[in-house]
Amino acid sequence: MTKSTQNRVIVAGVGMIPFTKPGASETYDIMGARATREALTDAGLSYDQLQQAYVGYVYGDSTSGQKALYKVGMTGIPVFNVNNNCSTGSSALFLARQAIESGMADCVIALGFEQMNPGALGAQFTDRPSPFDPFDETCGELINQPEIPMALRYFGGAGLAHMEKYGSTLEDFARIRAKASLHATNNPLALFRQKLSPEDVLNSPVMWPGVMTRLMACPPTCGAAAAVLVSEEYARKHNLRSDVSIAAQAMTTDMPGSFDSRDMMKLVGYDMTYEASRQVYEQAGIGPDDVDVVELHDCFAHNELITYEGLGLCPEGGASKFIADGDYTYGGKVVTNPSGGLLSKGHPLGATGLAQCYELTNQLRGTAEARQVDGARNALQHNLGLGGACVVTLYQAVGG
């Protein structure tokens, strides 16, 4: 199917519930049902108008998607359960977008939720080979810190690699975290809304001397978010809002360089990010300089820094200057993570990609209130999962 014959994909409705700490949330099915109802209400649709559902979560038994959706309705539609680590929510969105764009469906929902436990992430099935085995092996050879939790070792190692190669500093990561907190003060759905200074971040407990403090890592979080996608024709027929479209989208997985390059930045997905964004810019016919607002995968402040370069927001090795010039926030070149990002908003794995969609849809509608990026027309989303998958999505204000 050529681009000219593909259906235009409209984001007709979005919904998101406030993110909370583990132990303080409702159960996953209740959270998922709430986000679904919010997205349907926002779209002006009823559940029986949905033709398909794509539901993302990482920690849950098979068919948890049905469990959540059955609280809203039982209409017999196909329900697909999706798991792609931290990129799960955007993977569900990717499949939903394909269904609309290809003409296989006209009205679908992508839902993501997570009910998490406190503490560091870990394997759930220890009686079989782990998909992280080759990552752990390579990481172990490059970063000999077996006592450090897995995710911290990966992304801290990537940050350390950038520091050694390009001269970035611990202060750069602290400024990213402080920026996230400042943005989150205006987001009532964020988990952490306390404003932090770079000094606060640097003075938090040390997790890896010279590399990371506790506040540079995102917290385990519970929550849910959803998006209703429709074809442009369906929106017109049912008099739905059609002011935001998915203009381009790409998903990438690991390439040989993830391991062969012996580069921690590439082990955690730099090449996936670069290639997915390249495809998106090419599909949309724009470049990174045309992007007004970005929600990117800041699971650690270190990943935000290297992602600036992976997305082309600044040159390779240019992230420290990008930060020093204030080009990552309001008044600069591009506003990154106006929601507060994963660092302050929280990171319920299956919900994260759809929470990013929620934020960017509101930015393009002009309904982000105190977080609003003036004149936003092009919004870029980056959602990364180790193991690995990266989804980059470009939303546009229709007519922009």
C-alpha positions as CSV (number, residue, x, y, z in Angstrom):
1,M,0.0,0.0,0.0
2,T,1.4,3.4,-1.0
3,K,1.3,6.4,1.3
4,S,-1.2,8.1,-0.9
5,T,-3.7,5.2,-0.5
6,Q,-3.3,4.8,3.3
7,N,-6.1,6.0,5.6
8,R,-5.2,9.1,7.7
9,V,-5.1,8.1,11.3
10,I,-6.9,10.5,13.7
11,V,-6.4,10.5,17.5
12,A,-10.1,11.0,18.4
13,G,-9.8,10.6,22.2
14,V,-7.3,10.2,25.0
15,G,-7.6,9.3,28.6
16,M,-5.2,9.0,31.5
17,I,-5.5,8.5,35.3
18,P,-3.1,10.0,37.9
19,F,0.0,7.9,38.4
20,T,0.6,6.5,41.9
21,K,3.2,4.6,43.9
22,P,3.0,0.8,44.1
23,G,0.6,-0.2,46.8
24,A,-1.4,3.0,46.6
25,S,-3.2,2.3,43.3
26,E,-6.3,0.5,42.3
27,T,-5.9,-2.9,40.7
28,Y,-4.8,-3.0,37.0
29,D,-8.3,-3.9,35.7
30,I,-10.0,-0.9,37.5
31,M,-7.2,1.4,36.3
32,G,-7.5,0.2,32.8
33,A,-11.2,0.5,32.7
34,R,-11.0,4.1,34.0
35,A,-8.6,5.1,31.3
36,T,-10.7,3.4,28.7
37,R,-13.8,5.3,29.8
38,E,-11.9,8.6,29.8
39,A,-10.7,8.1,26.3
40,L,-14.1,7.1,25.0
41,T,-15.7,10.1,26.7
42,D,-13.1,12.4,25.2
43,A,-13.8,11.0,21.8
44,G,-17.5,11.1,22.2
45,L,-17.9,7.4,21.5
46,S,-19.4,4.4,23.2
47,Y,-17.6,1.1,23.8
48,D,-19.8,-0.7,21.3
49,Q,-18.4,1.4,18.5
50,L,-14.9,0.0,19.0
51,Q,-14.0,-2.6,16.5
52,Q,-10.7,-3.8,17.9
53,A,-8.6,-3.3,21.1
54,Y,-4.8,-3.5,21.7
55,V,-3.9,-3.7,25.3
56,G,-0.3,-3.4,26.7
57,Y,1.1,-4.5,30.0
58,V,4.3,-6.1,31.2
59,Y,3.5,-7.6,34.6
60,G,0.3,-9.6,34.3
61,D,-1.2,-12.8,33.3
62,S,-2.3,-13.5,29.7
63,T,-5.7,-11.9,28.8
64,S,-5.4,-9.2,31.5
65,G,-6.5,-6.9,28.7
66,Q,-9.9,-8.6,28.5
67,K,-10.2,-8.4,32.2
68,A,-9.8,-4.6,32.1
69,L,-12.0,-4.0,29.1
70,Y,-14.8,-6.4,30.2
71,K,-15.5,-3.9,33.0
72,V,-16.4,-1.4,30.3
73,G,-18.2,-3.7,27.8
74,M,-18.3,-7.2,26.3
75,T,-19.1,-6.9,22.7
76,G,-17.0,-9.8,21.3
77,I,-14.4,-7.6,19.5
78,P,-10.8,-8.8,19.1
79,V,-8.6,-8.0,22.0
80,F,-4.9,-8.3,21.5
81,N,-2.6,-8.4,24.5
82,V,0.8,-6.8,23.9
83,N,4.1,-7.0,25.9
84,N,7.3,-5.3,24.6
85,N,8.9,-4.2,27.9
86,C,9.0,-0.5,28.4
87,S,7.9,0.2,24.9
88,T,4.7,-1.8,25.4
89,G,2.2,1.1,25.3
90,S,3.6,2.4,22.1
91,S,3.7,-1.1,20.6
92,A,0.0,-1.3,21.3
93,L,-0.5,2.1,19.7
94,F,1.6,1.0,16.7
95,L,-0.7,-2.0,16.1
96,A,-3.8,0.1,16.5
97,R,-2.4,2.7,14.0
98,Q,-1.7,-0.1,11.5
99,A,-5.3,-1.4,11.8
100,I,-6.7,2.1,10.9
101,E,-4.1,3.0,8.3
102,S,-4.5,-0.3,6.4
103,G,-8.3,0.0,6.3
104,M,-8.8,-3.2,8.4
105,A,-10.7,-1.2,11.0
106,D,-12.1,2.3,11.4
107,C,-12.4,2.7,15.2
108,V,-10.0,1.0,17.7
109,I,-8.5,1.6,21.1
110,A,-5.0,1.2,22.4
111,L,-4.9,0.8,26.2
112,G,-1.9,0.4,28.5
113,F,-1.7,-0.2,32.3
114,E,0.7,-1.5,34.9
115,Q,0.3,-2.6,38.5
116,M,3.9,-2.6,39.7
117,N,5.7,-3.7,42.9
118,P,8.3,-1.5,44.7
119,G,11.9,-1.9,44.0
120,A,14.2,-2.6,41.0
121,L,12.9,-4.4,38.0
122,G,13.8,-8.1,37.7
123,A,13.1,-11.3,35.9
124,Q,9.8,-13.0,36.5
125,F,10.7,-16.4,35.1
126,T,13.9,-17.8,36.4
127,D,13.5,-21.3,35.1
128,R,14.3,-20.5,31.5
129,P,16.7,-18.5,29.3
130,S,16.3,-14.8,29.8
131,P,15.9,-12.5,26.7
132,F,18.4,-10.3,28.5
133,D,21.2,-12.9,28.5
134,P,23.1,-11.4,25.6
135,F,22.6,-7.9,27.0
136,D,23.8,-9.0,30.4
137,E,26.8,-10.7,28.9
138,T,27.8,-7.7,26.9
139,C,27.1,-5.3,29.8
140,G,29.1,-7.5,32.1
141,E,32.1,-7.3,29.8
142,L,31.9,-3.5,29.4
143,I,30.7,-2.6,33.0
144,N,32.0,-4.8,35.8
145,Q,29.5,-3.7,38.4
146,P,27.5,-6.9,39.1
147,E,26.2,-5.5,42.5
148,I,24.3,-2.6,40.7
149,P,20.7,-3.4,39.7
150,M,20.2,-4.3,36.1
151,A,18.5,-1.3,34.7
152,L,20.7,1.1,36.6
153,R,23.8,-0.7,35.3
154,Y,22.6,-0.5,31.7
155,F,21.6,3.1,31.6
156,G,24.2,4.4,34.0
157,G,26.8,2.6,31.8
158,A,25.4,4.4,28.8
159,G,25.7,7.7,30.5
160,L,29.2,6.9,31.6
161,A,30.1,6.0,28.0
162,H,28.8,9.4,26.9
163,M,30.8,11.2,29.6
164,E,34.0,9.4,28.6
165,K,33.4,10.0,24.9
166,Y,32.0,13.5,24.8
167,G,32.8,15.0,28.2
168,S,29.2,15.3,29.5
169,T,29.0,15.6,33.3
170,L,27.0,14.5,36.3
171,E,25.7,18.1,36.5
172,D,24.2,17.6,33.0
173,F,22.1,14.7,34.3
174,A,21.2,16.7,37.3
175,R,19.9,19.6,35.2
176,I,17.8,17.2,33.2
177,R,16.2,15.8,36.3
178,A,15.6,19.3,37.7
179,K,14.0,20.3,34.5
180,A,11.7,17.3,34.7
181,S,10.6,18.3,38.2
182,L,9.9,21.9,37.1
183,H,7.7,20.7,34.2
184,A,5.8,18.2,36.5
185,T,4.8,21.0,38.9
186,N,2.2,21.9,36.2
187,N,1.0,18.3,35.7
188,P,-1.8,17.2,38.1
189,L,-1.4,13.6,36.8
190,A,2.3,13.3,37.7
191,L,3.5,11.2,40.6
192,F,6.2,13.6,41.8
193,R,5.3,17.3,41.6
194,Q,8.0,18.8,43.9
195,K,10.4,21.2,42.3
196,L,14.0,20.1,42.6
197,S,17.2,22.0,41.9
198,P,20.2,20.5,40.3
199,E,21.9,20.6,43.7
200,D,19.0,18.6,45.2
201,V,19.5,16.0,42.6
202,L,23.3,15.8,43.1
203,N,22.9,15.6,46.9
204,S,20.4,12.7,46.8
205,P,21.8,9.2,47.7
206,V,24.6,8.0,45.5
207,M,23.7,4.9,43.5
208,W,26.9,4.8,41.4
209,P,29.7,7.1,42.5
210,G,30.4,9.7,39.8
211,V,27.7,8.3,37.6
212,M,24.2,8.4,39.2
213,T,22.3,9.5,42.2
214,R,18.9,8.2,43.2
215,L,16.9,11.1,41.8
216,M,18.3,10.5,38.3
217,A,16.2,7.3,38.0
218,C,12.5,7.0,37.4
219,P,10.3,5.4,40.1
220,P,8.3,2.2,39.8
221,T,4.7,3.4,39.2
222,C,1.2,2.2,38.7
223,G,-1.3,3.8,36.2
224,A,-3.1,3.5,33.0
225,A,-3.7,5.5,29.8
226,A,-5.6,5.0,26.5
227,A,-6.1,6.4,23.0
228,V,-9.0,6.0,20.6
229,L,-7.9,6.0,16.9
230,V,-10.2,6.4,14.0
231,S,-10.0,6.9,10.3
232,E,-10.5,10.4,8.9
233,E,-13.6,9.2,7.1
234,Y,-15.0,7.7,10.3
235,A,-14.4,10.9,12.2
236,R,-16.2,12.9,9.5
237,K,-19.1,10.5,9.4
238,H,-19.6,10.6,13.2
239,N,-18.8,14.3,13.6
240,L,-15.7,13.5,15.8
241,R,-12.9,15.9,16.5
242,S,-10.1,15.4,14.0
243,D,-7.5,18.0,15.0
244,V,-4.7,15.6,15.8
245,S,-3.3,12.9,13.4
246,I,-0.5,10.3,13.5
247,A,1.6,11.6,10.6
248,A,4.3,9.0,10.8
249,Q,5.4,6.1,13.0
250,A,8.2,3.5,13.1
251,M,9.3,0.7,15.3
252,T,12.8,-0.7,15.3
253,T,14.5,-3.6,17.1
254,D,18.1,-4.4,17.8
255,M,20.7,-4.6,15.1
256,P,24.1,-6.3,15.2
257,G,25.7,-3.0,16.4
258,S,23.8,-3.3,19.7
259,F,26.4,-5.9,20.7
260,D,29.2,-5.8,18.1
261,S,30.0,-2.1,18.6
262,R,31.0,-2.7,22.3
263,D,29.2,0.6,23.1
264,M,26.9,0.9,26.1
265,M,24.9,3.6,24.4
266,K,24.1,1.3,21.5
267,L,23.4,-1.6,23.9
268,V,20.6,0.5,25.4
269,G,19.1,1.4,22.1
270,Y,20.8,4.4,20.6
271,D,20.8,2.9,17.1
272,M,17.2,1.8,17.4
273,T,16.3,5.4,18.4
274,Y,18.3,6.9,15.5
275,E,16.9,4.6,12.9
276,A,13.2,4.9,14.1
277,S,13.4,8.7,14.1
278,R,15.1,8.7,10.7
279,Q,12.3,6.7,9.3
280,V,9.7,9.0,10.9
281,Y,11.3,12.2,9.6
282,E,11.5,10.6,6.1
283,Q,7.8,9.5,6.2
284,A,6.6,12.9,7.3
285,G,8.9,15.0,5.1
286,I,10.2,17.0,8.0
287,G,13.4,17.2,10.1
288,P,14.1,17.5,13.8
289,D,14.3,21.3,13.6
290,D,10.6,21.2,12.7
291,V,9.6,19.5,16.0
292,D,8.1,21.7,18.6
293,V,7.6,19.4,21.5
294,V,8.9,15.9,22.5
295,E,7.9,13.3,25.0
296,L,11.0,11.0,25.2
297,H,11.9,7.9,27.2
298,D,13.7,9.4,30.2
299,C,13.8,6.2,32.4
300,F,17.1,7.7,33.6
301,A,18.4,11.2,33.1
302,H,21.2,9.6,31.2
303,N,18.9,8.1,28.6
304,E,17.3,11.5,28.0
305,L,20.7,13.0,27.3
306,I,21.8,10.4,24.8
307,T,18.3,10.5,23.2
308,Y,18.6,14.2,22.4
309,E,21.3,13.1,20.0
310,G,19.6,9.9,18.8
311,L,16.6,11.9,17.8
312,G,18.7,14.5,16.0
313,L,17.6,17.3,18.3
314,C,21.3,18.2,18.6
315,P,24.5,16.9,17.0
316,E,26.3,13.8,18.3
317,G,28.3,15.0,21.2
318,G,26.2,18.2,21.4
319,A,23.9,17.3,24.3
320,S,25.8,19.2,27.0
321,K,25.7,22.4,25.0
322,F,22.0,21.7,24.2
323,I,21.3,21.6,27.9
324,A,23.6,24.5,28.8
325,D,21.8,26.7,26.2
326,G,18.4,25.8,27.6
327,D,17.3,24.3,24.3
328,Y,15.5,21.4,26.0
329,T,12.8,23.4,27.7
330,Y,10.4,26.4,27.3
331,G,12.1,29.3,25.5
332,G,14.6,27.0,23.8
333,K,14.6,25.0,20.6
334,V,12.2,22.2,21.6
335,V,10.4,21.5,24.8
336,T,11.3,18.0,26.0
337,N,8.9,16.1,28.4
338,P,6.5,18.9,29.3
339,S,4.6,16.3,31.3
340,G,7.6,15.8,33.7
341,G,8.6,12.6,31.8
342,L,9.1,9.3,33.3
343,L,11.4,10.8,35.9
344,S,8.7,12.9,37.6
345,K,5.4,11.7,36.0
346,G,6.3,8.1,36.7
347,H,6.8,5.0,34.6
348,P,4.0,2.3,34.7
349,L,5.6,0.3,32.0
350,G,2.6,-0.6,29.9
351,A,1.0,2.8,30.3
352,T,4.0,5.0,29.5
353,G,3.7,5.1,25.7
354,L,0.0,6.0,25.9
355,A,0.6,8.6,28.6
356,Q,3.1,10.2,26.2
357,C,0.3,10.1,23.5
358,Y,-2.1,11.7,26.0
359,E,0.3,14.6,26.7
360,L,1.2,15.3,23.0
361,T,-2.4,15.1,21.9
362,N,-3.3,17.8,24.4
363,Q,-0.3,19.9,23.4
364,L,-1.4,19.8,19.8
365,R,-5.0,20.6,20.8
366,G,-3.8,23.5,22.8
367,T,-5.4,22.1,26.0
368,A,-2.2,21.4,28.0
369,E,-3.0,24.4,30.3
370,A,0.1,25.6,32.2
371,R,2.3,23.1,30.3
372,Q,1.2,24.4,26.9
373,V,4.0,24.8,24.3
374,D,3.0,27.9,22.3
375,G,2.2,27.2,18.7
376,A,2.9,23.4,18.9
377,R,2.2,21.8,15.5
378,N,4.6,18.9,15.3
379,A,5.0,16.6,18.4
380,L,7.4,13.7,18.6
381,Q,7.1,10.7,20.8
382,H,10.0,8.3,21.7
383,N,9.3,5.1,23.7
384,L,12.1,2.5,24.3
385,G,12.1,-1.0,25.7
386,L,15.3,-3.1,26.3
387,G,15.4,-6.5,24.8
388,G,14.6,-4.6,22.6
389,A,12.2,-2.3,20.7
390,C,11.9,1.4,20.0
391,V,8.8,3.2,18.8
392,V,8.9,6.8,17.5
393,T,5.7,8.5,16.5
394,L,5.1,11.9,15.0
395,Y,1.7,13.6,15.7
396,Q,0.6,16.7,13.8
397,A,-2.0,19.3,14.3
398,V,-4.3,18.7,11.3
399,G,-4.0,21.6,9.0
400,G,-0.6,22.4,10.4
